[in-house]
Amino acid sequence: MMYNPQLDTFICVVEAGSFSKAAEELYISAPAVIKQINSLENSLDLQLFERTHRGLIITEAGKSLYQDAKYLIQYSKESLIRAQEAMNHNEEIIRVGISPMTPPEVFVELWPKIQKIYPEMKFKLITFENTPENAREILANMGKNIDVIAGIFDETMLELRGCDGTEISREPFCVAVSIHHRLAKKEKITLDDLAGENLMLMRRGWSYYGDMLRDDMMKNHPEINIVDFNLYNVEAFNRCENNNEVLLAFKSWESVHPLIRIIPVEWDYTMPFGILHSKKPSIKVKRLINAINKVK
């Protein structure tokens, strides 16, 4: 254990709202929970909760620790996994990061072909959550916890995130709409169909191709209302569905939200799709890139 296990109890108390409810969830006594929290506060020299006759109130210090505690615990667990893998000296395991926006389906077709070239190569899927912090941390440190991620990219995005990419295909921009949207039953959408709609685009500077499309819409199709958002994640799809807006998306994201349909558009905008990796890839990732270039 590389972290104080009392942090687990602390998180449980915060989320349960009381010592007694946390005790029920942890299958220990309430006095045992209180003892762990008191010990944690003493060791950190911090007051994490105010005990009042109305119940527990988390302090500002407690709120700050809660924000970081889950990350600390997860990072510690991942550190142990990395150490165990290093001990095994298995240099042919490719760690593939997966999330709703970076699904692993592309490897389903490629894996058998890749393993014909490198039969010793194995793959391990590692899930992560799409957050701004994770985007910066993971992509800027490819090869540390995750070796590759399958997804869309272009030079602007790669430069912004400090990583590199190997193209497998070109994916057309589509749009995502709620299954209740007036356009949801269409097999293909025209620009005229989008007149009067709110088109959700990632903020300017995220992608060269996204900015190109944005400039075209602003200049030649002012009847389409452009609205900005900051990150592709499940919340962006929730906003699209809840607000009945139109979200710029890709066909590979069909499984992200059950109430969203992704539909092609009659335009010529595409974006590279492939694997993202370190600018200085390891030998095993270089082998993977070589195999992809042969079989794609």
C-alpha positions as CSV (number, residue, x, y, z in Angstrom):
1,M,0.0,0.0,0.0
2,M,1.6,3.3,-1.2
3,Y,-1.0,5.6,0.3
4,N,-2.6,6.0,3.7
5,P,-5.7,3.6,3.7
6,Q,-7.5,6.1,5.9
7,L,-8.0,8.1,2.8
8,D,-10.5,5.5,1.7
9,T,-12.4,5.9,4.9
10,F,-12.3,9.7,4.5
11,I,-13.7,9.5,1.0
12,C,-16.5,7.2,2.2
13,V,-17.4,9.6,5.1
14,V,-17.6,12.6,2.7
15,E,-19.8,10.8,0.3
16,A,-22.0,9.1,2.9
17,G,-22.4,12.3,4.9
18,S,-22.0,10.8,8.4
19,F,-19.8,8.4,10.4
20,S,-22.6,6.0,10.9
21,K,-23.6,5.7,7.3
22,A,-19.9,5.3,6.3
23,A,-19.5,2.6,8.9
24,E,-22.4,0.7,7.3
25,E,-20.9,0.9,3.9
26,L,-17.4,-0.2,5.2
27,Y,-18.8,-3.0,7.4
28,I,-17.0,-1.6,10.5
29,S,-18.3,0.2,13.6
30,A,-18.9,3.9,13.8
31,P,-16.3,4.3,16.6
32,A,-13.7,2.6,14.3
33,V,-14.5,5.1,11.5
34,I,-14.2,8.1,13.9
35,K,-10.9,6.7,15.2
36,Q,-9.5,6.5,11.6
37,I,-10.7,10.1,10.7
38,N,-9.2,11.5,14.0
39,S,-5.9,9.7,13.3
40,L,-5.9,11.0,9.7
41,E,-6.5,14.6,10.9
42,N,-3.8,14.3,13.5
43,S,-1.2,12.9,11.0
44,L,-2.0,15.6,8.5
45,D,-2.4,18.3,11.1
46,L,-5.6,19.4,9.4
47,Q,-9.3,19.6,10.5
48,L,-11.2,17.8,7.8
49,F,-14.7,18.0,9.4
50,E,-16.6,20.2,11.8
51,R,-18.6,18.1,14.2
52,T,-21.9,19.9,15.0
53,H,-25.1,18.8,16.7
54,R,-26.6,18.9,13.2
55,G,-24.0,16.5,11.8
56,L,-20.7,16.7,9.9
57,I,-19.7,19.7,7.9
58,I,-16.6,19.3,5.7
59,T,-14.1,22.1,6.0
60,E,-12.3,23.8,3.2
61,A,-9.2,21.7,3.9
62,G,-11.4,18.6,3.7
63,K,-12.9,19.7,0.4
64,S,-9.4,20.3,-1.0
65,L,-8.2,16.9,0.1
66,Y,-11.3,15.2,-1.2
67,Q,-10.7,16.7,-4.7
68,D,-7.2,15.1,-4.8
69,A,-7.6,12.0,-2.7
70,K,-9.2,9.8,-5.4
71,Y,-6.5,10.8,-7.9
72,L,-3.8,10.0,-5.3
73,I,-5.3,6.6,-4.6
74,Q,-5.7,5.7,-8.2
75,Y,-2.2,6.9,-9.1
76,S,-0.8,4.8,-6.3
77,K,-2.6,1.7,-7.5
78,E,-1.4,2.3,-11.1
79,S,2.2,2.8,-9.8
80,L,2.1,-0.6,-8.2
81,I,0.8,-2.1,-11.4
82,R,3.6,-0.5,-13.4
83,A,6.2,-1.7,-10.9
84,Q,4.8,-5.3,-11.2
85,E,4.8,-5.1,-15.0
86,A,8.4,-3.8,-14.9
87,M,9.3,-6.8,-12.7
88,N,7.9,-9.1,-15.3
89,H,10.0,-7.5,-18.0
90,N,7.3,-8.1,-20.6
91,E,8.3,-5.5,-23.1
92,E,5.7,-6.6,-25.7
93,I,2.5,-5.5,-23.8
94,I,1.0,-2.5,-25.5
95,R,-1.2,-0.5,-23.0
96,V,-4.1,0.9,-24.9
97,G,-6.0,3.7,-23.2
98,I,-9.8,3.6,-23.8
99,S,-12.6,6.0,-22.9
100,P,-16.0,6.8,-24.5
101,M,-14.3,9.2,-26.9
102,T,-11.4,6.8,-27.6
103,P,-13.0,3.4,-28.1
104,P,-10.8,0.3,-28.9
105,E,-12.9,-1.0,-31.9
106,V,-10.2,-0.1,-34.4
107,F,-7.9,-2.7,-32.8
108,V,-10.5,-5.4,-33.2
109,E,-9.8,-5.6,-36.9
110,L,-6.1,-4.7,-36.7
111,W,-5.1,-7.1,-33.8
112,P,-5.1,-10.3,-35.8
113,K,-3.2,-8.7,-38.6
114,I,-0.7,-7.1,-36.3
115,Q,-0.1,-10.4,-34.4
116,K,0.7,-12.2,-37.6
117,I,3.6,-9.8,-38.0
118,Y,4.5,-9.7,-34.3
119,P,3.0,-12.8,-32.7
120,E,4.6,-12.0,-29.3
121,M,2.8,-8.6,-29.1
122,K,0.0,-8.4,-26.5
123,F,-2.5,-5.7,-25.7
124,K,-3.8,-4.5,-22.4
125,L,-6.8,-2.1,-22.2
126,I,-6.6,0.7,-19.6
127,T,-9.7,2.8,-19.0
128,F,-9.6,6.5,-18.2
129,E,-12.1,9.3,-17.8
130,N,-12.3,12.2,-20.3
131,T,-11.5,15.3,-18.2
132,P,-9.3,18.3,-19.1
133,E,-6.8,17.2,-16.5
134,N,-6.5,13.7,-17.9
135,A,-6.3,15.0,-21.5
136,R,-3.2,17.1,-20.5
137,E,-1.7,14.5,-18.2
138,I,-2.1,11.3,-20.4
139,L,-1.3,12.7,-23.8
140,A,1.7,14.7,-22.6
141,N,3.1,11.6,-20.9
142,M,2.3,8.9,-23.4
143,G,4.4,5.8,-22.6
144,K,4.3,6.4,-18.9
145,N,0.9,4.9,-17.9
146,I,-0.6,4.4,-21.4
147,D,1.3,3.6,-24.6
148,V,-1.3,4.4,-27.3
149,I,-4.8,5.8,-27.7
150,A,-7.0,5.4,-30.7
151,G,-8.7,8.6,-31.8
152,I,-9.0,11.6,-34.0
153,F,-6.1,14.1,-34.3
154,D,-4.4,16.7,-36.4
155,E,-1.2,18.6,-36.2
156,T,-2.8,21.4,-34.1
157,M,-4.1,18.9,-31.5
158,L,-0.8,17.0,-31.4
159,E,1.2,20.2,-30.9
160,L,-1.3,21.3,-28.2
161,R,-1.0,18.0,-26.3
162,G,2.7,17.3,-26.8
163,C,2.3,13.9,-28.5
164,D,2.5,12.4,-31.9
165,G,0.1,10.3,-34.1
166,T,0.0,7.6,-36.8
167,E,-2.8,7.9,-39.2
168,I,-5.0,4.9,-40.0
169,S,-7.8,6.5,-41.9
170,R,-9.7,9.7,-42.6
171,E,-13.0,10.0,-40.8
172,P,-15.7,12.4,-42.0
173,F,-17.2,14.9,-39.7
174,C,-20.8,13.9,-38.8
175,V,-23.3,15.4,-36.4
176,A,-24.9,14.0,-33.3
177,V,-28.5,14.8,-32.4
178,S,-31.0,13.5,-29.8
179,I,-33.2,10.7,-31.0
180,H,-36.1,13.1,-30.4
181,H,-34.6,15.9,-32.6
182,R,-36.4,16.8,-35.8
183,L,-33.4,15.6,-37.9
184,A,-33.0,12.3,-36.1
185,K,-34.8,10.2,-38.7
186,K,-32.7,11.5,-41.6
187,E,-30.0,9.2,-43.2
188,K,-28.0,12.2,-44.3
189,I,-28.1,15.8,-43.3
190,T,-27.7,18.8,-45.6
191,L,-26.4,22.3,-44.6
192,D,-29.9,23.6,-45.3
193,D,-31.2,21.2,-42.7
194,L,-28.9,22.8,-40.1
195,A,-30.4,26.3,-40.7
196,G,-31.5,27.8,-37.4
197,E,-29.8,25.0,-35.4
198,N,-27.3,25.4,-32.6
199,L,-24.1,23.6,-33.9
200,M,-21.8,22.7,-31.0
201,L,-18.1,23.1,-32.0
202,M,-15.0,22.7,-29.8
203,R,-13.5,26.0,-29.0
204,R,-11.3,27.6,-31.6
205,G,-7.6,26.4,-31.6
206,W,-8.4,22.8,-30.7
207,S,-8.2,21.5,-34.3
208,Y,-7.1,22.9,-37.7
209,Y,-9.9,21.0,-39.4
210,G,-12.5,22.0,-36.9
211,D,-11.5,25.7,-37.3
212,M,-11.7,25.3,-41.0
213,L,-15.2,24.1,-40.8
214,R,-16.1,26.8,-38.3
215,D,-14.8,29.5,-40.6
216,D,-16.8,28.1,-43.5
217,M,-20.0,28.1,-41.4
218,M,-19.4,31.6,-40.2
219,K,-18.7,33.0,-43.7
220,N,-21.0,31.0,-45.9
221,H,-23.7,29.7,-43.6
222,P,-24.5,32.4,-41.0
223,E,-28.0,30.9,-40.6
224,I,-26.3,28.1,-38.5
225,N,-25.7,29.2,-34.9
226,I,-22.3,28.2,-33.6
227,V,-21.9,27.5,-29.9
228,D,-18.6,26.7,-28.3
229,F,-17.8,24.0,-25.7
230,N,-14.5,23.0,-24.1
231,L,-14.1,19.3,-24.2
232,Y,-15.4,16.2,-25.9
233,N,-16.8,14.0,-23.1
234,V,-20.1,12.5,-22.0
235,E,-21.2,15.8,-20.7
236,A,-21.0,17.3,-24.2
237,F,-23.3,14.6,-25.4
238,N,-25.6,15.2,-22.4
239,R,-25.8,18.9,-23.3
240,C,-26.5,18.0,-26.9
241,E,-29.4,15.7,-25.9
242,N,-30.8,17.8,-23.1
243,N,-30.7,21.1,-25.0
244,N,-31.8,19.6,-28.4
245,E,-28.6,21.0,-30.0
246,V,-26.5,19.6,-32.8
247,L,-23.0,18.3,-31.9
248,L,-20.1,17.9,-34.4
249,A,-19.1,14.2,-33.9
250,F,-17.7,11.1,-35.5
251,K,-19.3,7.8,-36.4
252,S,-17.0,5.9,-34.0
253,W,-18.8,7.7,-31.1
254,E,-22.2,6.0,-31.7
255,S,-22.0,4.1,-28.4
256,V,-21.2,7.1,-26.2
257,H,-24.9,8.0,-25.4
258,P,-27.9,5.8,-25.8
259,L,-30.2,8.7,-26.7
260,I,-28.0,10.2,-29.4
261,R,-27.9,9.4,-33.1
262,I,-24.9,10.2,-35.3
263,I,-25.7,11.1,-38.9
264,P,-23.4,11.9,-41.9
265,V,-23.5,15.4,-43.4
266,E,-23.2,16.5,-47.0
267,W,-19.9,18.2,-46.8
268,D,-16.3,17.2,-47.4
269,Y,-14.8,17.8,-44.0
270,T,-12.7,14.9,-42.6
271,M,-10.1,14.4,-39.9
272,P,-7.2,11.9,-39.4
273,F,-8.0,8.9,-37.3
274,G,-5.3,6.6,-35.9
275,I,-3.2,6.1,-32.8
276,L,-1.7,8.7,-30.6
277,H,1.6,8.0,-29.0
278,S,4.7,9.6,-27.6
279,K,7.0,11.8,-29.8
280,K,9.7,9.4,-28.7
281,P,7.9,6.0,-28.9
282,S,9.4,2.9,-27.2
283,I,10.6,0.0,-29.3
284,K,7.4,-1.9,-28.8
285,V,5.3,1.1,-30.0
286,K,7.6,1.5,-33.0
287,R,6.9,-2.1,-33.8
288,L,3.2,-1.4,-33.5
289,I,3.4,1.6,-35.8
290,N,5.4,-0.4,-38.3
291,A,2.7,-3.1,-38.2
292,I,-0.1,-0.6,-38.6
293,N,1.5,1.0,-41.6
294,K,1.8,-2.5,-43.2
295,V,-1.8,-3.6,-42.6
296,K,-3.9,-0.5,-42.7
